[in-house]
């Protein structure tokens, strides 16, 4: 079982345990008061924009900025030269921004949080020390809380990214559990290594964001 499957199972187990505890506590006023985030499952989806990706390839005497070493999973200090130049493709995303809305059990809705300045990138490079070819797939955005809701204690939100071939065939699924504070404003990244042989096959990606057990700020 991989990290993605474990994370998803843990999220489902937490949700079921909270529902069971609420029932054992006699459906307490605290857990079921009007205005609490509905326990019903919420989901929001997104994907790549129609615009073609931006291509990048290290050429000539260009250097990769030192601050990017860890983000790109490169050794530090960075090699002076690469036998095989690193390259990447980066897409914009839609909808932009991706907005999550919570539906309160007592009625009404509020914005929960949004993901802004989204990109999806694939990156490939060859380690000059070992000759091993490495590739990664990365979704990145800024997560901004709306100040109206937050993730309930001991609960998490879950985002799943499906990397797809040009024809839409799924190639890989990666995911991340996370929490959102009322005034959240942070860098949000989902990244995983991928098969370097699939680098030229990738033509798209889709994602879904699922959450429940939300509390008002």
C-alpha positions, -999 to 999 in steps of 0.1 A, spaced: 0 0 0 15 34 -10 14 67 9 -16 80 -11 -37 49 -2 -27 50 34 -36 87 36 -70 82 21 -77 53 44 -67 74 75 -90 102 64 -120 78 59 -113 62 93 -112 95 111 -145 106 96 -162 74 106 -148 76 142 -160 111 146 -195 101 135 -194 72 159 -182 93 188 -210 118 181 -236 91 183 -222 77 215 -222 111 231 -260 113 225 -256 136 195 -244 164 218 -253 200 211 -217 209 207 -213 184 178 -246 190 161 -254 227 168 -267 248 139 -239 263 119 -215 234 122 -200 221 90 -223 195 75 -209 160 77 -220 154 41 -191 150 18 -180 181 -2 -160 179 -34 -145 204 -59 -127 195 -91 -102 212 -114 -77 206 -142 -54 221 -167 -62 252 -188 -66 249 -225 -35 270 -231 -4 250 -242 23 244 -215 54 265 -211 85 245 -220 118 251 -203 152 235 -209 186 244 -194 208 256 -222 243 268 -227 258 286 -197 225 291 -179 224 281 -142 195 269 -121 189 293 -92 204 279 -60 171 284 -40 154 260 -64 176 230 -56 154 214 -29 122 223 -47 135 205 -78 150 176 -58 185 186 -70 217 182 -49 231 213 -33 254 229 -41 241 226 -77 263 209 -103 282 233 -126 270 214 -156 246 185 -165 254 159 -191 217 158 -199 200 193 -195 171 194 -171 138 202 -187 102 209 -176 67 216 -188 43 238 -168 6 244 -174 -19 269 -160 -50 256 -142 -87 260 -143 -108 272 -126 -85 299 -114 -88 304 -85 -101 271 -73 -127 280 -46 -140 256 -19 -174 263 -4 -188 249 28 -225 241 32 -235 246 69 -258 221 86 -278 250 100 -283 264 65 -263 288 43 -229 287 27 -195 303 31 -163 303 12 -139 279 30 -106 286 12 -92 290 -23 -61 279 -42 -47 307 -63 -18 310 -88 -21 273 -95 4 255 -118 10 219 -127 46 210 -137 66 180 -147 103 181 -144 131 157 -156 168 157 -150 197 133 -148 218 131 -116 254 140 -128 269 120 -100 250 87 -105 236 90 -140 201 82 -127 173 98 -145 146 114 -122 112 129 -130 86 146 -108 50 158 -111 41 188 -90 9 208 -83 16 241 -66 -6 270 -55 -11 295 -26 -37 284 -1 -58 313 12 -83 308 40 -115 329 38 -116 336 75 -151 320 78 -143 283 84 -115 260 94 -108 223 95 -121 207 126 -96 193 151 -85 157 144 -99 160 108 -82 167 75 -90 177 40 -78 156 11 -66 166 -24 -60 140 -51 -42 147 -84 -44 123 -114 -16 127 -139 -29 118 -174 -16 110 -208 -24 132 -238 -55 111 -245 -67 112 -209 -55 78 -197 -45 79 -160 -8 74 -155 -3 81 -118 -23 93 -88 -8 114 -60 -25 129 -29 -22 149 2 -39 153 36 -40 189 49 -57 213 73 -69 249 68 -68 275 95 -92 305 95 -65 330 82 -44 305 63 -20 319 37 6 294 27 24 276 -1 5 244 -11 24 217 -29 17 181 -39 47 165 -55 59 129 -63 84 111 -83 71 97 -116 84 73 -143 109 93 -164 98 72 -194 64 88 -192 76 124 -193 69 128 -230 35 110 -227 20 134 -201 -6 158 -216 -28 166 -187 -39 163 -151 -71 166 -131 -77 169 -94 -104 168 -67 -105 183 -33 -127 166 -7 -135 178 28 -160 175 57 -162 182 94 -157 219 90 -162 244 118 -170 282 116 -143 306 126 
